[in-house]
C-alpha cells in the first residue's frame, strides 16, 4: 500500500539514457535530500569502472552487490536513489525498493534512449557489444515490464530536466503523508 511507504525515499528507474542521474541530482537538491547513484556507489565499492566490474566479476556478482546496496538504501530517509537500468529488474530488488519508498520511472522512446546512450560519456558495458542497437532494444523489452510497475511514470522526451523535476515534486506533494 503506497501510504505505508516512505514518501522521503525515491528510487528513480528507467533504461540507460533516461536521465536518472541528472534528474536525481536535481531532484535531491530541490528537496534537500541526499543523492545516491547506484552505479557510482558500486564503482566505489569495487574500486573499478563499470566495464571493469563486468569483465572481472561478471554481471551476476554485480547484481548481487547491487541488491545489497538497495537493501541498505531501503533503510534510509531523505534520499533520491538513481538506480542502474537493470537494478529493479530482479524481483527481490524490485520489491525491496517498492516496499521502502516510491518508484518513479523516467520514460523515453527507445530511439531517444539509444541515441542518448551512445553519445553519453558514461561507461556503459552493456552497450559495448556487437549488434549494439539490437542488443539495446532486446534488453529494453525485457526490462520495461518492471519499469511500468513504478508508482509514477514521467515522460522525459523534449522536456528539460527542471520540468521533469517539478512534475515529480508536484506528484510527491499529492501523495498522502505518513
Secondary structure as the mmCIF struct_conf table of DSSP 4:
data_model
#
loop_
_struct_conf.conf_type_id
_struct_conf.id
_struct_conf.beg_label_comp_id
_struct_conf.beg_label_asym_id
_struct_conf.beg_label_seq_id
_struct_conf.end_label_comp_id
_struct_conf.end_label_asym_id
_struct_conf.end_label_seq_id
HELX_RH_3T_P HELX_RH_3T_P1 UNK A 2 UNK A 4
BEND BEND1 UNK A 5 UNK A 5
TURN_TY1_P TURN_TY1_P1 UNK A 7 UNK A 8
STRN STRN1 UNK A 9 UNK A 13
TURN_TY1_P TURN_TY1_P2 UNK A 16 UNK A 17
BEND BEND2 UNK A 18 UNK A 18
HELX_RH_AL_P HELX_RH_AL_P1 UNK A 20 UNK A 31
TURN_TY1_P TURN_TY1_P3 UNK A 32 UNK A 32
STRN STRN2 UNK A 34 UNK A 37
HELX_RH_AL_P HELX_RH_AL_P2 UNK A 38 UNK A 46
TURN_TY1_P TURN_TY1_P4 UNK A 47 UNK A 47
BEND BEND3 UNK A 48 UNK A 48
HELX_RH_AL_P HELX_RH_AL_P3 UNK A 50 UNK A 73
TURN_TY1_P TURN_TY1_P5 UNK A 74 UNK A 75
BEND BEND4 UNK A 77 UNK A 78
STRN STRN3 UNK A 79 UNK A 82
TURN_TY1_P TURN_TY1_P6 UNK A 85 UNK A 86
HELX_RH_3T_P HELX_RH_3T_P2 UNK A 87 UNK A 89
BEND BEND5 UNK A 90 UNK A 90
HELX_RH_AL_P HELX_RH_AL_P4 UNK A 91 UNK A 100
BEND BEND6 UNK A 101 UNK A 101
STRN STRN4 UNK A 102 UNK A 107
HELX_RH_AL_P HELX_RH_AL_P5 UNK A 110 UNK A 119
BEND BEND7 UNK A 122 UNK A 122
TURN_TY1_P TURN_TY1_P7 UNK A 125 UNK A 127
BEND BEND8 UNK A 128 UNK A 129
TURN_TY1_P TURN_TY1_P8 UNK A 130 UNK A 131
HELX_RH_AL_P HELX_RH_AL_P6 UNK A 132 UNK A 147
TURN_TY1_P TURN_TY1_P9 UNK A 148 UNK A 149
BEND BEND9 UNK A 150 UNK A 151
STRN STRN5 UNK A 152 UNK A 155
TURN_TY1_P TURN_TY1_P10 UNK A 157 UNK A 158
HELX_RH_AL_P HELX_RH_AL_P7 UNK A 161 UNK A 174
BEND BEND10 UNK A 175 UNK A 175
HELX_LH_PP_P HELX_LH_PP_P1 UNK A 176 UNK A 177
#
